Amino acid sequence: MAFLRRALQLFAAVWGACGLVIAATPRWILVGWFDQVPYPDYAYVRVCGIAALSSAALALMISRRLDDVWWWSWAFVLETGLTALVTTLHAVVSVPAGSASWFWWVFAVTNIALVAALVAGIGRAGTEKPIV
């Protein structure tokens, strides 16, 4: 359980910090730091930041009750895995003209690493305490 707990805490730290920053200052982060083309409106980016912060909070709550609900961590594997898939595909085929692709690669690789840590933690937790 210790490895999964650390993986959930890592997920929470990464998604929480990124969510907070992107919700608070989306234009500054995306255009200023990551060389993305400016968008006409950033409300949806702020909403995604808030959702990431909420997922981080839920991951922390689950990490505190991990002995009882370790298998709930699959939700974060799904969320992070699909995020990795979308950002990888975006980096490969659909970065807009004028935008840097490295941001999308960092986004994708970070989420791939988080998925790997979560799956490894779930695998260990499943052998320590099977669901049935």
C-alpha positions in Angstrom: 0.0 0.0 0.0 2.9 2.4 0.7 3.9 2.5 -3.0 0.3 3.3 -4.1 0.0 5.9 -1.4 3.1 7.6 -2.7 1.9 7.4 -6.3 -1.4 9.0 -5.3 0.3 11.7 -3.4 2.6 12.3 -6.4 -0.5 12.5 -8.7 -2.1 14.9 -6.2 1.0 17.1 -6.1 1.4 17.3 -9.8 -2.2 17.7 -10.8 -3.0 20.0 -7.8 -0.1 22.4 -8.5 -0.8 22.5 -12.2 -4.5 22.9 -11.7 -4.1 25.7 -9.3 -1.6 27.6 -11.5 -3.6 27.1 -14.7 -6.9 28.1 -13.0 -5.3 31.3 -11.6 -3.3 32.5 -14.5 -4.1 30.6 -17.7 -3.0 33.1 -20.3 0.3 33.9 -18.6 1.1 30.2 -18.3 0.0 29.0 -21.7 1.1 32.0 -23.8 4.0 33.4 -21.7 5.7 30.2 -20.5 4.6 27.5 -23.0 4.5 29.5 -26.3 1.0 28.6 -27.2 -1.1 30.8 -29.5 -3.4 33.1 -27.5 -7.0 32.0 -27.1 -10.0 34.4 -27.2 -11.3 33.1 -23.9 -9.7 31.1 -21.0 -12.8 30.2 -19.0 -12.7 26.5 -20.1 -9.0 26.4 -19.2 -9.8 27.7 -15.7 -12.5 25.1 -15.4 -10.0 22.4 -16.4 -7.6 23.7 -13.7 -10.3 23.6 -11.1 -11.2 20.0 -12.2 -7.5 19.0 -11.9 -7.4 20.5 -8.4 -10.5 18.6 -7.4 -9.1 15.3 -8.7 -5.9 16.0 -6.7 -8.0 16.6 -3.5 -9.9 13.3 -4.2 -6.6 11.4 -4.7 -5.4 12.7 -1.3 -8.6 11.6 0.4 -8.3 8.2 -1.1 -4.7 7.9 -0.1 -5.7 8.5 3.5 -8.2 5.6 3.5 -6.2 3.4 1.1 -6.5 0.1 3.0 -10.3 0.2 2.5 -10.6 1.7 -1.0 -7.3 1.2 -2.8 -9.1 -0.1 -5.9 -10.7 3.4 -6.4 -7.3 4.4 -7.7 -8.3 3.0 -11.0 -10.3 6.2 -11.6 -7.0 8.1 -11.6 -5.4 5.6 -14.0 -8.3 6.2 -16.4 -8.2 10.0 -16.1 -4.4 10.2 -16.4 -4.2 7.6 -19.1 -6.8 9.3 -21.3 -5.1 12.6 -20.7 -1.8 11.1 -21.8 -3.4 9.7 -24.9 -5.0 12.9 -25.9 -1.9 15.1 -25.3 0.3 12.6 -27.1 -2.0 12.6 -30.1 -2.2 16.3 -30.0 1.6 16.7 -29.9 2.0 14.3 -32.9 -0.8 15.5 -35.2 -2.5 18.7 -34.3 -0.4 21.4 -32.6 -1.6 24.7 -34.1 0.7 26.8 -36.2 2.6 29.2 -34.0 2.4 27.0 -30.9 5.3 25.0 -29.4 4.9 21.3 -29.4 7.3 20.7 -26.5 4.6 21.7 -24.0 2.4 18.9 -25.2 5.2 16.4 -25.0 6.0 17.4 -21.4 2.3 17.1 -20.6 2.1 13.7 -22.2 5.3 12.2 -20.7 4.4 13.5 -17.2 1.0 11.7 -17.4 2.5 8.5 -18.8 4.9 8.5 -15.9 2.0 9.0 -13.4 0.0 6.2 -15.1 3.0 3.9 -14.7 3.4 4.7 -11.1 -0.3 4.3 -10.3 -0.6 1.0 -12.2 2.5 -0.3 -10.4 1.1 0.8 -7.1 -2.3 -0.8 -7.8 -0.5 -4.0 -8.8 1.3 -4.2 -5.5 -1.8 -3.2 -3.5 -3.8 -6.0 -5.2 -1.3 -8.6 -4.1 -1.2 -7.2 -0.6 -5.0 -6.9 -0.2 -7.2 -8.5 -2.9 -10.6 -7.0 -3.5 -12.4 -10.3 -2.8 
